[in-house]
Structure formats: C-alpha cells, structure tokens
Amino acid sequence: MRFLDRLDRFVAKFAIKDLMKYIMLGSFGVFIMDMVSSNLMSRLLQFNRELIMQGQIWRVITFIFIPGSGSFLVIISLFFYYYIGRTLEMAWGTTRFNTYYFMGLFFTILVGFFVGYTTTTYLNMTLFLAYATTFPESQVNIYFVLPVKVKYLGFLYAATVAFQFITAGWLVRIIILVSLLNFLIFFGPSFMKNRKRKTKTQQMRRNIESAKIASKISTIHKCTTCGITERDDPNMEFRYCTKCEGNYEYCEKHIRNHEHKTKVINIEDRR
C-alpha cells in the first residue's frame, strides 16, 4: 500500500530495533517499583487527560509502560507480548513493525483524549490480532499447559470484541473502532483482495462444475425417427444413413427401417 510505504519512510528515521524489548523491560521496572511503592509509579505514569492539559506531558507516552495487575499474570503477559512483538518485527522488519505499533499508539492516545483515560489494553489487542493474522497456524501453550492454535484464539477474541461492540453504548463502540484502525489499515486491503480472489476462484469452480453437468446432460447421438439418445439407452448403437441426403442419424432399430431423406430442389433454382 502506498500510504504505508510513505509512512514507513517517515518512521524509518526514528525506528527502534527490538522495540518491544525496551517496552517490556520498562513495564517490568514499573511493575517492580509498584510492588514496593503501592502502585505509586503507575499513578505517576498513567494517562490522564486533565493532568496532561495541566502540563504533565510525559503521561502521553509513559502510560505504555504500566503493566496490568496480578504478579504472576503480569510476568506471563510481558513475556507473551515481547514474544509477539519480536516475532512480528522479524517477519515484517523493524521499520514496518514500528509503523504498526506507533500507529496503534497514536490511535490509543486519540481515544484517551476523547474519553479522558486510556491503557495499553487496546494497543496490545491490535498486536495480538496482527500476530494471529500473520501466523494463524502457530501454537501457544496457555499457562504452559494447554496447546492452542493462535487462529482459534484470534477468532475467540474477535467474537468477544464483536459482542462488546454490539452490546455496549456508542462511546465504547467508538473506542473499539478507533483502537482497531491500525489493524484495519494494515490488514483490511489484503483481506478484501484475498476475499475477492476466493470469490472469483469459487465462481470459476462453479462454472467448471456447471460445464461438467451440462456436458453430461447434452447428447451426442439422437435417432431421427424415434428421438432416442444415448442417455435413454447407453447400450444403443447409432449409425448414419448413407442413402439419406444429409447428416441423418438413426438407432439400430430404424437404421434399416425408415424413410430416406432427400433434398427438395426448387424448380426456380434449376433455372
């Protein structure tokens, strides 16, 4: 896509290699400091529109380093999202991954200014959806025990988001749509192209099947006298009469028992 190519050229000027490593290390540091300071660090770094407007500009960016709650789950999620980000960066390249992440960060911040508060929940959501779309057949072990293909987790997550979108109010719907914009921009065109190609392929297959059926229905041999065809009697033999003037075909019952066809010659044609 030309838009993404132009955006890549811009992001390439400040693209950060191993971006997720630094984000996850920063999140882990905040997590440790929160444990010893009763979440003081998170309160200082979280996104708050009112405090940002009062001059605490750092909150526009620092909220991405705030981990979730729960010690064991936080550590697992940090490793999981580091793995996702690192894998996507290796597959796409550093610049394209930075473009995807910073685009998602921009829309996340936009949502934050719209509603007054935001977290990395929606940003991580788009990372997971990108990973599930890029590597649908890869497998993860939930809690290191249950192996599940990523595409099924992606379907489950998409169904959950769709349910939230249907049942929630308009404000939450706007938040969900804006949060998914970077995913839609990256994967929407290719999805539509693949969908169009699949539709075209299916139509071609239907045409081929229709042609096969039509060839089975159509007949090659037909008796001029009784109208029987090979479909009516597969064992029937057909012959052309050499005494008839024209291509007249008869079944074995009428090849010797029929009135010979002759061409009618117009007297004026003789003149």
C-alpha positions in Angstrom: 0.0 0.0 0.0 1.4 3.4 -1.0 0.2 5.0 2.2 2.1 2.6 4.4 5.2 2.8 2.2 5.2 6.6 2.7 4.6 6.1 6.4 7.5 3.6 6.5 9.9 6.1 5.0 8.9 8.6 7.7 9.1 6.1 10.6 12.5 4.7 9.4 14.1 7.9 10.6 13.5 7.1 14.2 12.6 3.3 14.1 13.8 1.5 17.2 15.2 -2.0 16.8 13.8 -4.5 19.4 11.2 -2.0 20.4 9.2 -4.5 22.4 12.2 -5.4 24.5 12.6 -1.9 25.8 8.8 -1.5 26.3 8.6 -4.8 28.3 11.8 -4.0 30.3 10.3 -0.6 31.2 7.0 -2.3 32.1 8.8 -4.8 34.3 10.7 -2.0 36.0 7.4 -0.2 36.7 5.9 -3.4 38.0 8.8 -3.9 40.5 8.6 -0.3 41.7 4.8 -0.6 42.1 5.3 -3.6 44.3 7.4 -1.6 46.7 5.5 1.7 46.5 1.8 0.7 46.4 1.4 1.5 42.7 2.8 5.0 43.1 4.8 4.7 39.9 1.7 3.7 37.9 -0.2 6.6 39.2 2.6 9.0 38.1 2.8 7.5 34.6 -0.9 6.7 33.7 -2.8 8.5 31.0 -4.9 11.3 32.5 -6.3 14.0 30.1 -6.8 16.6 32.8 -3.3 16.2 34.2 -1.8 16.3 30.8 -3.6 19.5 30.0 -2.2 20.9 33.2 1.4 20.2 32.0 2.2 16.6 32.8 3.0 15.9 29.2 5.0 12.7 29.9 1.8 10.9 30.6 1.0 10.9 26.9 3.8 8.3 26.4 4.6 6.8 29.8 1.3 5.0 30.2 2.6 2.3 27.8 4.9 1.1 30.5 2.2 0.5 33.0 1.6 -3.3 33.4 -1.6 -4.9 34.4 -2.5 -6.2 37.9 -1.5 -9.5 39.4 2.1 -10.6 39.8 2.1 -14.0 38.0 -0.2 -12.9 35.2 1.8 -9.7 34.6 5.0 -11.6 34.1 3.4 -14.0 31.7 1.8 -11.2 29.7 5.0 -9.3 29.5 6.9 -12.3 28.1 3.9 -13.1 25.8 3.8 -9.6 24.2 7.5 -9.4 24.0 7.4 -12.7 22.0 4.6 -11.4 19.8 6.4 -8.1 19.1 9.7 -9.7 18.4 8.2 -12.3 16.1 6.3 -9.7 14.1 9.4 -7.5 13.9 11.5 -10.4 12.5 8.7 -11.2 9.9 8.0 -7.6 8.9 11.2 -5.8 9.5 12.0 -3.2 12.1 10.5 -0.2 10.2 7.2 -1.8 9.4 6.7 -3.1 13.0 7.5 0.4 14.3 4.9 1.8 11.9 2.3 -0.6 13.1 3.0 0.0 16.8 3.3 3.7 16.7 0.1 4.0 14.5 -1.7 1.9 17.2 -0.2 4.1 19.9 -1.4 7.2 18.1 -5.0 5.9 17.9 -4.8 4.8 21.5 -3.8 8.3 22.6 -6.5 9.7 20.4 -9.1 7.6 22.3 -7.5 8.7 25.6 -8.1 12.4 24.8 -11.6 11.6 23.6 -12.7 9.7 26.8 -10.2 11.2 29.3 -8.3 8.0 30.0 -6.7 5.0 28.2 -4.5 2.0 28.8 -2.4 -0.4 26.7 -5.2 -2.9 26.6 -6.4 -1.9 23.1 -2.8 -1.5 21.9 -1.9 -5.0 23.0 -5.1 -6.2 21.4 -4.0 -5.0 18.0 -0.6 -6.6 18.4 -2.3 -10.0 19.2 -4.7 -9.7 16.2 -1.7 -8.9 13.9 0.1 -11.9 15.2 -2.9 -14.2 14.8 -3.4 -12.9 11.3 0.2 -13.3 10.3 0.8 -16.6 11.9 -2.6 -18.3 12.2 -1.2 -21.8 12.4 1.3 -21.2 15.1 0.7 -22.7 18.5 0.8 -21.3 22.0 0.5 -23.1 25.4 -2.0 -21.4 27.6 -0.5 -21.3 31.1 2.3 -23.5 29.7 -0.1 -26.5 29.6 -2.9 -26.3 27.0 -1.7 -26.1 23.4 -4.0 -24.0 21.1 -3.5 -22.6 17.6 -3.3 -18.9 17.5 -6.0 -18.5 14.9 -8.6 -20.0 17.3 -7.6 -17.6 20.0 -7.9 -14.8 17.4 -11.4 -16.0 16.4 -12.4 -16.1 20.1 -11.0 -12.7 20.7 -12.7 -11.2 17.6 -16.0 -12.7 18.7 -15.6 -11.2 22.2 -14.9 -7.8 20.7 -17.8 -8.1 18.3 -20.1 -9.0 21.3 -18.8 -6.0 23.2 -19.4 -3.7 20.2 -23.0 -4.9 19.8 -24.0 -4.8 23.5 -22.1 -1.6 24.5 -23.0 2.0 24.2 -21.9 4.3 21.4 -18.9 5.6 23.4 -17.4 2.1 23.8 -18.2 1.4 20.2 -16.2 4.4 19.1 -13.3 3.4 21.4 -13.3 -0.1 19.9 -13.4 1.1 16.3 -10.6 3.7 16.8 -8.5 1.2 18.6 -8.8 -1.2 15.7 -7.9 1.3 13.0 -4.2 0.4 12.7 -5.1 -3.3 12.3 -7.8 -2.5 9.7 -5.4 -0.2 7.8 -2.7 -2.9 7.7 -4.8 -6.0 7.0 -8.1 -4.6 5.6 -6.9 -4.2 2.0 -5.2 -7.6 1.8 -8.2 -9.2 3.4 -10.5 -7.7 0.8 -8.1 -8.7 -2.0 -8.0 -12.3 -0.7 -11.7 -12.4 -0.3 -12.2 -11.1 -3.9 -9.8 -13.7 -5.2 -11.5 -16.5 -3.2 -14.9 -15.4 -4.6 -13.5 -15.4 -8.1 -12.0 -18.8 -7.6 -15.2 -20.2 -6.2 -17.1 -18.8 -9.2 -14.7 -20.4 -11.6 -15.2 -23.7 -9.8 -18.9 -23.4 -10.1 -18.6 -22.6 -13.8 -16.5 -25.7 -14.3 -19.0 -27.9 -12.4 -21.8 -26.4 -14.4 -19.9 -27.1 -17.6 -19.4 -30.7 -16.5 -23.0 -31.1 -15.7 -24.0 -29.6 -19.0 -21.7 -31.9 -20.9 -23.3 -34.9 -19.1 -26.8 -33.6 -19.9 -26.1 -32.9 -23.5 -26.3 -35.8 -26.0 -24.2 -36.7 -29.0 -26.4 -39.2 -30.7 -30.1 -38.9 -31.5 -32.3 -41.1 -33.7 -34.0 -39.0 -36.4 -37.1 -41.3 -36.4 -37.9 -42.0 -32.7 -35.7 -39.4 -31.0 -33.9 -41.9 -28.6 -30.5 -40.8 -27.4 -27.6 -42.5 -25.7 -28.9 -41.1 -22.4 -32.1 -43.0 -22.8 -30.3 -46.3 -23.7 -26.5 -46.3 -23.1 -26.2 -49.7 -25.0 -28.0 -48.4 -28.1 -25.9 -48.1 -31.3 -26.4 -45.3 -33.8 -25.5 -45.1 -37.5 -25.7 -42.5 -40.2 -27.7 -43.5 -43.3 -25.7 -43.3 -46.5 -28.8 -43.2 -48.6 -30.3 -40.1 -46.9 -29.1 -36.8 -48.3 -27.8 -35.0 -45.2 -26.5 -36.0 -41.8 -29.3 -38.1 -40.5 -28.6 -40.5 -37.7 -30.7 -43.5 -36.7 -30.8 -46.0 -33.9 -30.2 -49.7 -34.6 -33.9 -50.3 -34.8 -34.5 -47.7 -37.5 -31.3 -47.7 -39.5 -32.9 -50.1 -41.9 -36.5 -49.2 -41.3 -37.0 -45.6 -42.1 -38.0 -43.3 -45.0 -34.9 -41.9 -46.7 -34.5 -38.2 -46.6 -33.9 -36.4 -49.9 -33.3 -32.7 -50.6 -36.2 -30.8 -52.2 -34.9 -29.0 -55.2 -36.7 -25.8 -56.2 -37.5 -25.6 -59.9 -36.5 -21.9 -59.9 -33.1 -22.9 -58.6 -32.6 -25.1 -61.7 -33.3 -22.1 -63.9 
